[in-house]
Amino acid sequence: MTISEMHTAFKLELDKTSALELPAFEPEEVDFWLNLAIRRFVKNRFLGENQSGGFEESLKRLEDLKTLVLEEDLTGVNLVASTIKPNSYLADTTALTYEKWFIVGEEVEISFTTLETGNTTTKRQGVIQCNSNTYRAHIDDPYSEHFLHYEEARPLRLVYQDYVELVTDGNYTITDYYIRYLRKPIAVSLLLAVDCDLPEHTHDEVVALSVSMALENIEQPRYQSYLNELNKVE
């Protein structure tokens, strides 16, 4: 749907044939409800707060959010050695092309000197997701996978403000950070002719969700019955 068609669908769903039954919504108000519904739709589908599970748990979920998934490589000035923790690097996620909402997948390129030849080599590896509570346990564990062993190592990954923090054992460096992420959806606008950037098949669901939230806001008696029908939509 175009944004104009979404506005029309919103008004039809609200049954605008009776001006006395419901308040008139200005275009800016319809934009507000549509954008609120889009954001809720994306978060709901990603986190799995319904019967079909979260992102990549079903083909439906992959199709629902596929236009928002991007992968980029942070390197150079956007990936620098850090003094916050020993042997750590900070990847600046504000340098991504779009605003990041959720991380979907991560890999790094590590560089180290081989024991056999003494040459420098690189290898693409995964990361170990940890938090402030488990970080110390990994550092103190000699068998932690973030230690370079047989030319394999997965750095610890934490989050610091707008940065992804990658911690090594000091025997290898990180030259690239590959991040696959779910970006923030574009805000629709009738005035600016900005259409919804979610896949076409989700637009009816977004409109239905926006109507549900608008009905709840104006405390319409038919909100509950409408919500029951909306919950069946998948």
MARBA-3410 file (N, C-alpha, C, O; in Angstrom, 1 decimal):
234
0.8,-1.2,0.0,0.0,0.0,0.0,0.9,1.3,0.0,1.9,1.3,0.6 ~ 0.4,2.3,-0.7,1.0,3.6,-0.5,0.5,4.2,0.8,-0.4,3.7,1.4 ~ 1.1,5.3,1.2,0.7,5.9,2.5,-0.7,6.4,2.3,-1.5,6.4,3.3 ~ -1.1,6.9,1.1,-2.4,7.4,0.9,-3.4,6.2,1.1,-4.5,6.4,1.7 ~ -3.1,5.1,0.5,-4.0,3.9,0.7,-4.1,3.4,2.1,-5.1,2.9,2.5
-3.0,3.5,2.8,-3.0,3.1,4.3,-3.9,4.1,5.0,-4.7,3.6,5.9 ~ -3.9,5.4,4.7,-4.8,6.3,5.4,-6.3,5.9,5.1,-7.1,6.0,5.9 ~ -6.5,5.6,3.8,-7.9,5.3,3.4,-8.3,4.0,4.1,-9.5,3.9,4.6 ~ -7.5,3.0,4.2,-7.8,1.8,4.9,-8.0,2.0,6.4,-8.9,1.4,7.0 ~ -7.3,2.9,7.0,-7.4,3.2,8.4,-8.8,3.8,8.6,-9.5,3.4,9.6
-9.2,4.7,7.8,-10.5,5.4,8.0,-11.7,4.4,7.7,-12.7,4.4,8.4 ~ -11.5,3.5,6.7,-12.5,2.5,6.5,-12.7,1.5,7.7,-13.8,1.2,8.0 ~ -11.5,1.2,8.2,-11.5,0.2,9.4,-12.3,0.9,10.6,-12.9,0.2,11.3 ~ -12.1,2.2,10.7,-12.8,2.9,11.8,-14.3,3.2,11.5,-15.0,3.7,12.4 ~ -14.7,2.8,10.3,-16.1,3.0,9.9,-16.5,4.5,10.0,-17.2,4.9,10.9
-15.9,5.3,9.1,-16.1,6.7,9.2,-17.4,7.2,8.5,-17.7,8.4,8.3 ~ -18.3,6.2,8.2,-19.6,6.6,7.7,-20.5,7.3,8.7,-21.4,8.1,8.3 ~ -20.2,7.2,9.9,-21.0,7.8,11.0,-20.1,8.9,11.7,-19.3,8.5,12.5 ~ -20.3,10.1,11.3,-19.4,11.2,11.9,-19.7,11.3,13.4,-18.9,11.8,14.2 ~ -20.9,10.9,13.9,-21.3,11.1,15.3,-20.7,10.0,16.1,-20.6,10.1,17.4
-20.4,8.8,15.5,-19.9,7.7,16.3,-18.4,7.9,16.8,-18.1,7.6,17.9 ~ -17.6,8.3,15.9,-16.2,8.4,16.1,-15.7,9.8,15.8,-16.2,10.5,15.0 ~ -14.6,10.3,16.5,-14.0,11.6,16.2,-13.3,11.5,14.9,-12.8,10.4,14.5 ~ -13.2,12.6,14.3,-12.5,12.7,13.0,-11.0,12.8,13.3,-10.5,13.5,14.2 ~ -10.2,12.0,12.5,-8.8,12.0,12.7,-8.1,12.8,11.6,-8.4,12.6,10.4
-7.2,13.7,12.0,-6.5,14.5,11.1,-5.4,13.7,10.5,-5.0,12.7,11.1 ~ -4.9,14.0,9.3,-3.8,13.2,8.6,-2.6,13.0,9.6,-2.0,11.9,9.6 ~ -2.3,14.0,10.3,-1.1,13.9,11.2,-1.4,12.9,12.3,-0.5,12.2,12.8 ~ -2.6,12.8,12.7,-3.0,11.8,13.8,-3.0,10.4,13.2,-2.5,9.5,13.9 ~ -3.4,10.2,12.0,-3.4,8.9,11.3,-1.9,8.5,11.2,-1.6,7.4,11.4
-1.1,9.4,10.7,0.4,9.1,10.6,0.9,8.7,12.0,1.7,7.7,12.0 ~ 0.5,9.4,13.0,1.0,9.0,14.4,0.6,7.5,14.7,1.5,6.8,15.2 ~ -0.7,7.2,14.5,-1.1,5.8,14.8,-0.5,4.8,13.9,-0.1,3.7,14.4 ~ -0.3,5.1,12.7,0.4,4.2,11.8,1.8,4.0,12.2,2.3,2.8,12.2 ~ 2.6,5.0,12.5,4.0,4.9,12.9,4.1,4.1,14.2,5.0,3.4,14.4
3.2,4.4,15.1,3.2,3.7,16.4,3.0,2.2,16.2,3.6,1.4,16.8 ~ 2.0,1.9,15.3,1.7,0.5,14.9,2.9,-0.2,14.2,3.2,-1.3,14.5 ~ 3.6,0.5,13.3,4.8,0.0,12.7,5.9,-0.4,13.6,6.4,-1.5,13.6 ~ 6.1,0.5,14.6,7.2,0.3,15.6,6.8,-0.9,16.5,7.6,-1.8,16.7 ~ 5.6,-1.0,16.9,5.1,-2.1,17.7,5.1,-3.4,16.9,5.5,-4.4,17.5
4.7,-3.4,15.7,4.7,-4.5,14.8,6.1,-5.1,14.7,6.3,-6.3,14.9 ~ 7.1,-4.3,14.4,8.5,-4.7,14.2,9.0,-5.3,15.5,9.6,-6.4,15.5 ~ 8.8,-4.7,16.7,9.3,-5.2,17.9,8.6,-6.5,18.3,9.3,-7.4,18.8 ~ 7.3,-6.6,18.1,6.6,-7.8,18.4,7.1,-8.9,17.5,7.3,-10.0,18.0 ~ 7.3,-8.7,16.2,7.7,-9.8,15.3,9.1,-10.2,15.6,9.5,-11.4,15.4
10.0,-9.3,16.0,11.4,-9.6,16.3,11.5,-10.4,17.6,12.2,-11.4,17.6 ~ 10.8,-9.9,18.6,11.0,-10.5,19.9,10.1,-11.8,20.1,10.3,-12.5,21.1 ~ 9.2,-12.0,19.2,8.4,-13.2,19.3,7.3,-13.2,20.4,7.0,-14.2,21.0 ~ 6.6,-12.1,20.5,5.6,-11.9,21.5,4.2,-12.3,20.9,3.2,-11.6,21.1 ~ 4.2,-13.4,20.2,2.9,-14.0,19.7,3.2,-15.5,19.3,4.2,-16.0,19.6
2.1,-16.1,18.8,2.2,-17.5,18.6,3.1,-18.0,17.5,3.5,-19.2,17.5 ~ 3.6,-17.1,16.6,4.5,-17.5,15.6,6.0,-17.4,15.9,6.8,-17.7,15.0 ~ 6.3,-17.0,17.1,7.7,-16.9,17.5,8.4,-15.7,17.1,7.8,-14.8,16.5 ~ 9.7,-15.6,17.3,10.5,-14.4,17.0,11.1,-14.5,15.7,10.8,-15.4,14.9 ~ 12.0,-13.5,15.4,12.6,-13.4,14.1,13.4,-14.6,13.8,14.2,-15.2,14.6
13.3,-15.1,12.5,14.0,-16.3,12.0,13.5,-17.6,12.6,14.1,-18.6,12.3 ~ 12.5,-17.6,13.4,11.9,-18.8,14.0,10.9,-19.4,13.0,10.5,-20.6,13.2 ~ 10.4,-18.7,12.0,9.5,-19.2,11.1,9.7,-18.4,9.8,10.2,-17.3,9.8 ~ 9.2,-19.0,8.7,9.3,-18.3,7.4,8.5,-17.0,7.4,8.9,-16.0,6.8 ~ 7.4,-17.0,8.1,6.5,-15.8,8.2,7.3,-14.7,8.8,7.3,-13.5,8.3
8.1,-15.0,9.9,8.8,-13.9,10.5,10.0,-13.4,9.6,10.2,-12.2,9.6 ~ 10.6,-14.3,8.9,11.6,-13.8,7.9,11.0,-12.9,6.9,11.6,-11.8,6.6 ~ 9.9,-13.2,6.4,9.2,-12.4,5.4,8.7,-11.1,5.9,8.7,-10.1,5.2 ~ 8.3,-11.1,7.2,7.7,-9.9,7.8,8.7,-8.8,7.9,8.4,-7.6,7.7 ~ 10.0,-9.1,8.2,11.0,-8.1,8.5,12.2,-8.1,7.6,13.1,-7.4,7.8
12.1,-8.8,6.5,13.2,-8.9,5.6,13.8,-7.6,5.0,14.9,-7.5,4.7 ~ 12.9,-6.6,4.8,13.3,-5.3,4.2,14.1,-4.5,5.2,14.7,-3.5,4.9 ~ 14.1,-4.9,6.5,14.8,-4.1,7.5,16.1,-4.7,7.9,16.9,-4.1,8.7 ~ 16.5,-5.8,7.4,17.7,-6.5,7.7,18.9,-6.0,6.8,18.8,-6.1,5.6 ~ 20.0,-5.6,7.5,21.2,-5.2,6.8,22.4,-5.8,7.4,22.4,-6.2,8.6
23.5,-5.9,6.7,24.8,-6.3,7.2,25.8,-5.3,6.7,25.9,-5.0,5.6 ~ 26.7,-4.9,7.7,27.7,-4.0,7.4,29.0,-4.4,8.1,29.0,-5.2,9.0 ~ 30.1,-3.8,7.6,31.5,-4.1,8.1,32.0,-2.8,8.7,32.2,-1.8,8.0 ~ 32.3,-2.8,10.0,32.9,-1.7,10.7,34.3,-1.9,10.9,34.8,-2.9,11.4 ~ 35.1,-1.0,10.3,36.6,-1.2,10.4,37.2,0.2,10.4,36.5,1.2,10.5
38.5,0.3,10.4,39.2,1.6,10.4,38.9,2.4,11.6,39.0,2.0,12.8 ~ 38.5,3.7,11.4,38.2,4.6,12.5,37.0,4.2,13.3,36.8,4.7,14.4 ~ 36.2,3.4,12.7,35.0,2.9,13.4,35.2,1.7,14.3,34.3,1.1,14.9 ~ 36.4,1.2,14.3,36.8,0.0,15.2,38.2,0.3,15.7,39.2,0.2,15.0 ~ 38.2,0.8,17.0,39.5,1.2,17.5,39.8,0.5,18.9,38.9,0.0,19.6
41.1,0.4,19.2,41.5,-0.1,20.5,41.0,0.7,21.6,40.9,2.0,21.5 ~ 40.6,0.1,22.7,39.9,0.8,23.8,40.8,0.7,25.1,41.5,-0.3,25.3 ~ 40.6,1.7,25.9,41.3,1.7,27.2,40.3,1.3,28.3,40.7,1.3,29.5 ~ 39.1,1.1,28.0,38.1,0.8,29.0,38.4,-0.5,29.7,38.3,-0.7,30.9 ~ 38.7,-1.6,28.9,39.1,-2.9,29.4,40.3,-3.3,28.7,40.6,-2.9,27.5
41.2,-4.1,29.3,42.4,-4.5,28.7,42.1,-5.3,27.4,41.2,-6.1,27.4 ~ 42.9,-5.2,26.4,42.9,-5.9,25.1,41.5,-5.9,24.5,41.0,-6.9,24.0 ~ 40.9,-4.7,24.5,39.5,-4.6,24.0,39.5,-3.6,22.8,40.3,-2.7,22.7 ~ 38.4,-3.7,22.0,38.2,-2.8,20.9,36.7,-2.3,21.0,35.8,-3.0,21.4 ~ 36.5,-1.1,20.4,35.2,-0.5,20.4,34.7,-0.3,18.9,35.4,0.3,18.2
33.6,-0.9,18.6,33.0,-0.7,17.3,31.9,0.3,17.4,30.9,0.1,18.2 ~ 32.0,1.4,16.7,31.0,2.5,16.7,29.8,2.2,15.9,29.8,2.3,14.7 ~ 28.7,1.8,16.5,27.4,1.5,15.7,26.7,2.7,15.2,25.8,2.6,14.4 ~ 27.1,3.9,15.7,26.5,5.2,15.1,27.0,5.4,13.7,26.5,6.2,12.9 ~ 28.1,4.7,13.3,28.6,4.8,11.9,27.9,4.0,10.9,28.1,4.0,9.7
26.9,3.2,11.4,26.1,2.3,10.5,25.3,3.2,9.6,24.9,4.3,10.0 ~ 24.9,2.7,8.4,24.2,3.5,7.4,22.8,3.9,8.0,22.3,5.0,7.8 ~ 22.2,3.0,8.7,20.8,3.2,9.3,20.9,3.1,10.8,21.9,2.5,11.4 ~ 19.9,3.6,11.5,19.9,3.5,13.0,19.6,2.0,13.3,18.6,1.5,12.9 ~ 20.5,1.5,14.2,20.3,0.1,14.6,19.3,0.0,15.7,19.3,0.7,16.6
18.4,-1.0,15.5,17.5,-1.4,16.6,17.9,-2.6,17.3,18.1,-2.7,18.5 ~ 18.1,-3.7,16.5,18.4,-5.0,17.2,19.6,-5.7,16.4,19.6,-5.6,15.2 ~ 20.5,-6.3,17.1,21.6,-7.1,16.5,21.0,-8.4,16.1,20.4,-9.1,17.0 ~ 21.2,-8.9,14.9,20.8,-10.2,14.4,21.9,-11.2,14.4,21.7,-12.3,14.8 ~ 23.1,-10.8,14.0,24.3,-11.7,14.0,25.5,-10.9,14.0,25.6,-9.7,13.5
26.6,-11.5,14.4,27.9,-10.8,14.5,29.1,-11.8,14.1,29.0,-13.0,14.5 ~ 30.1,-11.3,13.5,31.3,-12.0,13.3,32.5,-10.9,13.3,32.2,-9.7,13.2 ~ 33.7,-11.4,13.5,34.9,-10.5,13.5,36.0,-11.2,12.6,36.0,-12.4,12.4 ~ 36.8,-10.3,12.1,38.1,-10.7,11.5,39.2,-10.5,12.5,39.5,-9.4,12.9 ~ 39.9,-11.6,12.8,41.0,-11.5,13.8,42.3,-11.7,13.1,42.4,-12.4,12.0
43.3,-11.0,13.6,44.7,-11.1,13.0,45.6,-11.6,14.0,45.6,-11.1,15.2 ~ 46.5,-12.5,13.7,47.4,-13.1,14.7,48.6,-13.7,14.0,48.6,-13.8,12.7 ~ 49.7,-13.9,14.7,50.9,-14.5,14.2,50.9,-16.0,14.4,50.7,-16.5,15.5 ~ 51.1,-16.8,13.3,51.1,-18.2,13.5,52.4,-18.7,14.1,53.5,-18.1,13.9 ~ 52.3,-19.7,14.9,53.5,-20.3,15.6,54.4,-21.0,14.7,55.6,-21.0,14.8
53.8,-21.7,13.7,54.6,-22.5,12.8,55.5,-21.7,11.8,56.7,-22.0,11.6 ~ 54.9,-20.7,11.2,55.6,-19.9,10.2,56.1,-18.5,10.7,57.0,-17.9,10.1 ~ 55.4,-18.0,11.7,55.7,-16.7,12.2,55.1,-15.6,11.3,55.4,-14.4,11.5 ~ 54.3,-16.0,10.4,53.6,-15.0,9.5,52.3,-14.6,10.1,51.7,-15.2,11.0 ~ 51.8,-13.4,9.7,50.6,-12.8,10.2,49.4,-13.3,9.3,49.5,-13.3,8.1
48.4,-13.8,9.9,47.3,-14.3,9.1,46.0,-13.8,9.7,45.9,-13.3,10.9 ~ 44.9,-13.9,9.0,43.6,-13.5,9.5,42.6,-14.6,9.3,42.8,-15.5,8.5 ~ 41.6,-14.5,10.1,40.5,-15.5,10.1,39.2,-14.9,10.6,39.2,-14.1,11.5 ~ 38.1,-15.3,9.9,36.8,-14.8,10.3,36.2,-15.7,11.4,36.1,-16.9,11.2 ~ 35.8,-15.1,12.5,35.3,-15.9,13.6,34.0,-15.3,14.2,33.6,-14.2,13.8
33.4,-16.1,15.0,32.2,-15.6,15.7,32.6,-14.9,17.0,33.8,-14.7,17.2 ~ 31.6,-14.5,17.8,31.9,-13.8,19.1,31.2,-14.6,20.2,30.3,-15.4,19.9 ~ 31.6,-14.3,21.4,30.9,-14.8,22.6,30.1,-13.7,23.2,30.7,-12.8,23.7 ~ 28.8,-13.9,23.2,27.9,-12.9,23.8,28.0,-13.0,25.4,27.8,-14.1,25.9 ~ 28.4,-12.0,26.0,28.5,-12.0,27.5,28.0,-10.7,28.0,27.7,-9.8,27.3
27.8,-10.6,29.3,27.4,-9.4,30.0,28.3,-9.0,31.1,29.3,-9.7,31.3 ~ 28.0,-8.0,31.8,28.9,-7.5,32.9,29.1,-8.5,34.0,30.1,-8.6,34.6 ~ 28.1,-9.4,34.2,28.2,-10.4,35.2,29.0,-11.6,34.8,29.7,-12.1,35.7 ~ 29.0,-12.0,33.6,29.7,-13.1,33.1,31.1,-12.8,32.6,31.9,-13.7,32.3 ~ 31.4,-11.5,32.3,32.6,-11.1,31.8,33.8,-11.6,32.6,34.8,-12.2,32.1
33.7,-11.3,33.9,34.9,-11.7,34.8,35.1,-13.2,34.8,36.2,-13.7,34.9 ~ 34.0,-14.0,34.8,34.2,-15.4,34.7,34.9,-15.9,33.5,35.7,-16.8,33.6 ~ 34.6,-15.3,32.3,35.3,-15.6,31.1,36.8,-15.2,31.2,37.7,-16.0,30.8 ~ 37.1,-14.1,31.8,38.5,-13.6,31.9,39.3,-14.6,32.8,40.5,-14.8,32.5 ~ 38.7,-15.1,33.8,39.4,-15.9,34.8,39.4,-17.4,34.3,40.1,-18.2,34.9
38.6,-17.7,33.3,38.6,-19.1,32.9,39.6,-19.4,31.8,39.5,-18.8,30.7 ~ 40.6,-20.2,32.1,41.7,-20.4,31.1,41.2,-21.2,29.9,41.9,-21.3,28.8 ~ 40.0,-21.8,29.9,39.5,-22.5,28.8,38.4,-21.7,28.0,37.8,-22.2,27.1 ~ 38.3,-20.4,28.4,37.3,-19.6,27.6,37.7,-19.5,26.2,38.9,-19.4,25.8 ~ 36.8,-19.5,25.3,37.0,-19.5,23.9,37.6,-18.2,23.3,37.9,-18.1,22.2
37.6,-17.2,24.2,38.2,-15.9,23.7,39.7,-15.9,23.7,40.4,-15.0,23.2 ~ 40.3,-17.0,24.3,41.8,-17.2,24.3,42.1,-17.8,23.0,41.5,-18.7,22.5 ~ 43.2,-17.3,22.3,43.7,-17.9,21.1,44.3,-19.3,21.3,45.2,-19.4,22.1 ~ 43.7,-20.3,20.7,44.1,-21.6,20.9,44.0,-22.4,19.5,42.9,-22.4,18.9 ~ 45.1,-22.9,19.0,45.1,-23.6,17.7,44.5,-22.7,16.6,43.7,-23.1,15.8
44.9,-21.4,16.7,44.5,-20.5,15.7,43.0,-20.2,15.6,42.5,-19.9,14.6 ~ 42.4,-20.4,16.7,40.9,-20.2,16.8,40.7,-19.3,18.1,41.3,-19.5,19.1 ~ 39.8,-18.3,17.9,39.4,-17.5,19.1,38.2,-16.7,18.8,38.0,-16.3,17.7 ~ 37.3,-16.6,19.8,36.1,-15.8,19.6,36.1,-14.8,20.7,36.0,-15.1,21.9 ~ 36.3,-13.5,20.4,36.3,-12.4,21.4,35.0,-12.3,22.2,33.9,-12.6,21.7
35.1,-11.8,23.4,33.9,-11.5,24.2,33.2,-10.3,23.6,33.9,-9.4,23.2 ~ 31.9,-10.3,23.6,31.2,-9.2,23.1,30.3,-8.6,24.2,29.4,-9.3,24.7 ~ 30.5,-7.3,24.5,29.6,-6.6,25.4,29.1,-5.3,24.7,29.5,-5.1,23.6 ~ 28.2,-4.6,25.4,27.7,-3.4,24.8,28.1,-2.2,25.8,27.9,-2.3,27.0 ~ 28.6,-1.1,25.2,28.9,0.1,26.0,28.4,1.3,25.2,28.9,1.7,24.2
27.4,1.9,25.8,26.7,3.1,25.2,26.4,2.7,23.7,25.6,1.8,23.5 ~ 26.9,3.5,22.7,26.6,3.2,21.3,27.6,2.3,20.7,27.7,2.2,19.5 ~ 28.4,1.7,21.5,29.5,0.9,21.0,29.3,-0.6,21.3,28.7,-1.0,22.3 ~ 29.8,-1.4,20.4,30.0,-2.9,20.7,31.4,-3.1,21.2,32.4,-2.7,20.5 ~ 31.6,-3.6,22.3,32.9,-3.8,22.9,33.3,-5.3,22.7,32.6,-6.2,23.1
34.5,-5.4,22.1,35.1,-6.7,21.8,36.4,-6.9,22.6,37.3,-6.2,22.4 ~ 36.4,-8.0,23.4,37.6,-8.2,24.3,38.4,-9.5,23.8,37.8,-10.5,23.6 ~ 39.7,-9.3,23.6,40.5,-10.4,23.2,41.4,-10.8,24.4,41.3,-10.3,25.5 ~ 42.3,-11.8,24.2,43.3,-12.1,25.2,44.6,-11.4,25.0,45.6,-11.7,25.8 ~ 44.7,-10.5,24.0,45.9,-9.8,23.8,46.9,-10.5,22.8,47.9,-9.9,22.4
46.6,-11.7,22.3,47.4,-12.4,21.4,46.9,-12.3,19.9,47.5,-12.9,19.0 ~ 45.8,-11.5,19.8,45.3,-11.3,18.4,44.6,-9.9,18.4,44.2,-9.4,19.5 ~ 44.5,-9.4,17.2,43.8,-8.1,17.1,42.6,-8.3,16.3,42.4,-9.3,15.6 ~ 41.7,-7.3,16.3,40.4,-7.4,15.6,40.5,-6.3,14.5,40.6,-5.1,14.8 ~ 40.4,-6.7,13.3,40.5,-5.8,12.2,39.2,-5.4,11.6,39.0,-4.3,11.0
38.2,-6.2,11.7,36.8,-6.0,11.1,35.8,-6.5,12.1,35.9,-7.6,12.7 ~ 34.7,-5.8,12.2,33.5,-6.3,12.9,32.3,-6.3,12.0,31.9,-5.2,11.5 ~ 31.8,-7.5,11.7,30.7,-7.6,10.8,29.4,-7.7,11.6,29.2,-8.6,12.4 ~ 28.4,-6.8,11.4,27.2,-6.8,12.1,26.0,-6.9,11.2,25.9,-6.1,10.3 ~ 25.2,-7.9,11.4,23.9,-7.9,10.8,22.8,-7.4,11.8,22.8,-7.9,12.9
22.0,-6.5,11.3,21.1,-5.8,12.3,19.8,-5.5,11.7,19.6,-5.5,10.5 ~ 18.8,-5.3,12.6,17.5,-4.8,12.2,17.5,-3.3,12.4,17.6,-2.8,13.5 ~ 17.3,-2.6,11.3,17.3,-1.1,11.3,15.9,-0.6,11.8,14.9,-1.3,11.7 ~ 15.9,0.6,12.2,14.7,1.3,12.5,13.8,1.5,11.3,14.4,2.0,10.3 ~ 12.5,1.2,11.3,11.7,1.5,10.1,11.5,3.0,9.8,11.6,3.8,10.8
11.4,3.3,8.6,11.2,4.7,8.2,9.8,5.2,8.7,8.8,4.4,8.6 ~ 9.7,6.4,9.2,8.4,6.9,9.6,7.6,7.4,8.4,8.1,8.1,7.5 ~ 6.4,6.9,8.3,5.5,7.2,7.2,4.9,8.6,7.4,4.8,9.1,8.5 ~ 4.6,9.2,6.3,4.0,10.6,6.3,3.2,10.8,5.1,3.7,10.7,3.9 ~ 1.9,11.2,5.2,1.1,11.5,4.1,1.5,12.8,3.4,1.5,12.9,2.2
1.8,13.8,4.3,2.2,15.1,3.7,3.5,15.0,2.9,3.6,15.7,1.8 ~ 4.5,14.2,3.4,5.7,14.1,2.7,5.8,12.9,1.7,6.8,12.7,1.0 ~ 4.6,12.2,1.6,4.5,11.1,0.6,5.5,10.0,0.9,6.1,9.4,0.0 ~ 5.7,9.7,2.2,6.7,8.6,2.6,5.9,7.4,2.9,5.1,7.3,3.8 ~ 6.2,6.3,2.1,5.4,5.1,2.2,6.1,4.2,3.3,7.2,4.4,3.7
5.3,3.2,3.7,5.8,2.2,4.7,6.9,1.3,4.0,6.6,0.8,2.9 ~ 8.0,1.1,4.6,9.1,0.3,4.0,9.1,-1.2,4.5,10.0,-1.9,4.3 ~ 8.0,-1.6,5.2,7.8,-3.0,5.5,7.3,-3.7,4.2,6.8,-3.1,3.4 ~ 7.5,-5.0,4.2,7.0,-5.8,3.0,5.5,-5.5,2.8,4.7,-5.3,3.8 ~ 5.0,-5.6,1.6,3.6,-5.3,1.2,2.6,-6.1,2.0,1.6,-5.6,2.4
3.0,-7.4,2.2,2.0,-8.3,2.8,1.7,-7.9,4.3,0.7,-8.4,4.9 ~ 2.6,-7.1,4.9,2.4,-6.7,6.3,1.5,-5.5,6.5,1.0,-5.2,7.6 ~ 1.2,-4.8,5.4,0.5,-3.5,5.5,-0.9,-3.6,6.1,-1.3,-2.7,6.9 ~ -1.6,-4.6,5.7,-3.0,-4.8,6.3,-2.9,-5.0,7.8,-3.7,-4.5,8.5 ~ -1.9,-5.8,8.2,-1.7,-6.1,9.7,-1.3,-4.8,10.4,-1.8,-4.6,11.5
-0.5,-4.0,9.8,-0.1,-2.7,10.4,-1.3,-1.8,10.6,-1.5,-1.2,11.6 ~ -2.1,-1.7,9.5,-3.3,-0.8,9.6,-4.3,-1.4,10.7,-4.8,-0.6,11.5 ~ -4.5,-2.7,10.7,-5.4,-3.3,11.7,-4.9,-3.0,13.1,-5.6,-2.7,14.0 ~ -3.5,-3.0,13.3,-3.0,-2.8,14.6,-3.1,-1.3,15.0,-3.4,-1.0,16.1 ~ -2.9,-0.4,14.0,-3.1,1.0,14.3,-4.5,1.4,14.7,-4.7,2.2,15.6
-5.5,0.7,14.0,-6.9,1.0,14.4,-7.2,0.5,15.8,-7.9,1.1,16.5 ~ -6.6,-0.7,16.1,-6.8,-1.2,17.4,-6.3,-0.3,18.5,-7.0,-0.1,19.5 ~ -5.2,0.3,18.3,-4.6,1.2,19.3,-5.4,2.5,19.3,-5.5,3.1,20.4 ~ -5.8,3.0,18.2,-6.6,4.2,18.2,-8.0,4.0,18.9,-8.4,4.9,19.7 ~ -8.6,2.8,18.7,-9.9,2.5,19.4,-9.6,2.5,20.9,-10.5,2.9,21.7
-8.5,1.9,21.3,-8.2,1.8,22.7,-8.0,3.2,23.3,-8.5,3.4,24.4 ~ -7.4,4.0,22.5,-7.1,5.4,23.0,-8.4,6.2,23.3,-8.5,7.0,24.2 ~ -9.4,6.0,22.4,-10.6,6.8,22.5,-11.7,6.0,23.3,-12.8,6.4,23.4 ~ -11.2,4.8,23.9,-12.1,4.0,24.7,-13.4,3.6,24.1,-14.4,3.8,24.7 ~ -13.3,3.1,22.9,-14.5,2.7,22.1,-15.0,1.4,22.7,-14.1,0.5,23.0
-16.3,1.2,22.9,-16.8,-0.1,23.4,-16.5,-1.3,22.5,-16.4,-2.4,23.0 ~ -16.3,-1.0,21.2,-16.1,-2.1,20.3,-14.6,-2.5,20.2,-14.2,-3.3,19.4 ~ -13.8,-1.8,21.1,-12.3,-2.1,21.0,-12.0,-3.6,21.3,-11.2,-4.2,20.6 ~ -12.6,-4.1,22.4,-12.3,-5.5,22.8,-12.7,-6.5,21.7,-11.9,-7.4,21.5 ~ -13.9,-6.3,21.1,-14.2,-7.3,20.0,-13.3,-7.1,18.8,-13.0,-8.1,18.2
-12.9,-5.9,18.5,-12.0,-5.7,17.4,-10.6,-6.3,17.7,-10.0,-6.9,16.9 ~ -10.2,-6.2,19.0,-8.9,-6.8,19.4,-8.9,-8.3,19.3,-7.9,-8.9,18.9 ~ -10.0,-8.9,19.6,-10.1,-10.4,19.5,-10.0,-10.8,18.1,-9.3,-11.8,17.8 ~ -10.5,-10.0,17.2,-10.3,-10.4,15.7,-8.9,-10.1,15.3,-8.3,-10.9,14.5 ~ -8.3,-9.0,15.8,-6.9,-8.7,15.4,-6.0,-9.8,15.9,-5.0,-10.1,15.2
-6.2,-10.4,17.0,-5.3,-11.4,17.6,-5.3,-12.7,16.7,-4.4,-13.5,16.8 ~ -6.3,-12.8,15.9,-6.3,-14.0,15.0,-5.5,-13.8,13.7,-5.2,-14.7,13.0 ~ -5.1,-12.6,13.5,-4.4,-12.2,12.3,-2.9,-12.7,12.4,-2.2,-12.3,13.3 ~ -2.5,-13.5,11.4,-1.1,-14.0,11.4,-0.7,-14.2,10.0,0.5,-14.6,9.7
END
